């Protein structure tokens, strides 16, 4: 996504939705209760101005309910880099519990490298995430998981077309 508000710096970034699930070391489904998930997410305080930081909280998504959320300014390691370099980014992830499926969540993740506009980026990702919905009859399954597979697409995207997600079109998981 790119948005310019009359200044020289556009807000660039990406937003993705990925089915996820997990299990404890004993094989039990991980909790999806938003307060429990938020409590398990790592928080990082900046030690001084300009340091990376991360906050964990919950967000109330209209039509969905509460979801765990983490956001901040992160130094992300470059995979396979022998010099251990990092890329500074502004990520926000919202973990939306899948109705009727214990241990499953649909993370809505946004990331940008435009650090000066972090607050504006958080607002945009929050606006996009607030359009997230589970529609149709469950159970919801990841794409390719069989006949009842879901596709994550904007509600106005015809079948067979490339999915788009934006605050204007909404973001939904269809059966």
C-alpha positions in Angstrom: 0.0 0.0 0.0 1.2 3.6 -0.6 -0.5 6.7 0.5 0.7 10.3 0.2 -0.9 13.1 2.2 0.7 16.0 0.4 4.1 15.6 1.9 7.3 14.2 0.4 7.1 10.9 2.2 4.4 8.3 1.2 3.4 5.7 3.7 4.5 2.4 2.2 4.0 -1.0 3.7 2.2 -4.3 3.5 -0.7 -6.1 5.2 -1.2 -9.8 5.1 -3.5 -12.4 6.7 -2.2 -15.9 7.4 -3.9 -18.8 9.0 -2.0 -19.9 12.1 -2.3 -22.4 14.9 -0.1 -23.8 17.5 0.3 -26.3 20.2 2.0 -26.4 23.6 4.9 -28.8 24.3 2.2 -31.2 25.6 0.3 -31.1 22.4 -2.6 -29.0 23.6 -3.9 -26.2 21.4 -2.4 -22.8 22.3 -4.9 -20.4 24.0 -6.7 -18.0 21.7 -8.3 -15.9 24.4 -7.1 -12.4 23.5 -6.1 -11.4 27.1 -4.1 -14.7 27.5 -2.4 -14.2 24.1 -1.6 -10.5 24.9 -0.1 -11.6 28.2 2.3 -14.1 26.4 3.4 -11.6 23.7 6.9 -10.1 24.4 6.9 -6.5 25.5 10.1 -4.5 25.0 10.8 -1.1 26.5 13.1 1.4 24.8 16.1 2.0 27.0 16.8 5.4 25.3 15.3 7.6 22.6 15.6 5.9 19.2 15.7 2.3 20.6 13.4 -0.4 19.3 10.2 -1.1 21.4 7.1 -3.3 21.4 3.8 -3.1 23.1 1.2 -5.9 23.6 -2.5 -5.1 24.1 -5.9 -6.2 23.0 -8.1 -4.5 20.3 -11.9 -4.7 20.0 -12.6 -5.4 16.3 -16.2 -4.5 15.2 -18.1 -7.6 14.2 -15.4 -9.9 15.5 -14.7 -9.0 19.1 -11.5 -8.8 21.1 -8.2 -9.8 19.6 -4.6 -9.7 20.9 -2.3 -7.1 19.3 1.4 -6.2 19.3 3.0 -3.2 17.6 6.2 -1.2 17.8 9.5 -0.4 16.2 11.6 -3.5 15.7 15.1 -4.4 14.5 14.5 -7.5 12.3 17.5 -9.7 11.6 18.3 -10.2 7.9 18.0 -14.0 7.3 21.3 -15.7 6.5 23.4 -12.5 6.9 26.8 -13.3 8.2 27.3 -9.8 9.4 24.2 -10.0 11.6 22.6 -6.9 10.1 19.0 -5.9 10.9 16.3 -3.9 9.2 14.3 -1.5 11.3 10.6 -1.7 10.7 7.3 -0.7 12.1 5.2 -3.9 12.5 1.6 -4.4 13.9 0.1 -7.8 14.3 -3.5 -8.6 15.4 -4.3 -12.2 16.4 -7.9 -12.8 15.6 -9.3 -16.1 17.1 -11.1 -18.3 14.6 -14.6 -19.0 15.8 -15.2 -22.7 16.8 -11.5 -23.7 16.3 -9.5 -24.0 19.5 -5.9 -23.0 19.0 -6.4 -21.3 15.6 -6.0 -17.6 14.9 -5.9 -15.4 11.8 -3.0 -13.0 12.3 -3.5 -9.7 10.4 0.1 -8.3 10.1 1.2 -5.0 8.7 4.8 -3.7 8.3 6.4 -0.6 7.0 10.0 0.8 7.0 8.8 4.4 7.1 9.7 5.1 10.7 8.9 8.8 10.7 5.2 7.9 10.0 4.9 5.0 12.4 1.8 6.4 14.2 0.0 7.0 10.8 0.9 3.5 9.7 -0.5 2.1 12.9 -3.7 4.0 12.3 -4.0 2.7 8.7 -3.3 -1.0 9.7 -5.9 -0.6 12.6 -8.4 0.8 10.1 -7.8 -2.2 7.7 -7.9 -4.7 10.6 -11.2 -3.3 11.9 -12.8 -4.5 8.6 -11.8 -8.1 9.2 -14.7 -10.5 9.4 -15.4 -14.3 9.3 -18.3 -14.8 6.9 -20.4 -17.7 6.0 -20.8 -20.9 7.9 -17.7 -22.4 9.7 -15.6 -24.3 10.0 -12.9 -21.9 8.6 -9.8 -23.6 7.2 -6.7 -22.3 5.5 -6.6 -22.2 1.7 -6.0 -25.6 0.1 -7.2 -27.5 3.2 -9.9 -29.4 1.3 -13.4 -28.8 0.0 -14.3 -26.4 2.8 -11.2 -24.3 2.3 -11.5 -20.6 2.8 -10.1 -17.7 0.8 -9.2 -14.5 2.4 -10.4 -11.8 0.1 -12.2 -8.5 0.0 -16.0 -9.1 -0.1 -16.2 -7.5 -3.5 -13.6 -9.7 -5.2 -15.2 -12.1 -7.7 -14.0 -15.8 -7.4 -11.0 -16.5 -9.5 -9.7 -12.9 -9.4 -6.7 -11.7 -7.4 -7.7 -10.8 -3.8 -7.3 -7.2 -2.7 -7.6 -5.9 0.8 -8.2 -2.3 1.7 -10.1 -0.4 4.3 -12.6 0.7 1.6 -13.4 -2.9 0.5 -13.1 -4.7 3.8 -11.2 -7.8 4.7 -13.0 -11.1 5.3 -12.4 -14.8 5.5 -15.0 -16.6 3.3 -15.9 -20.3 3.3 
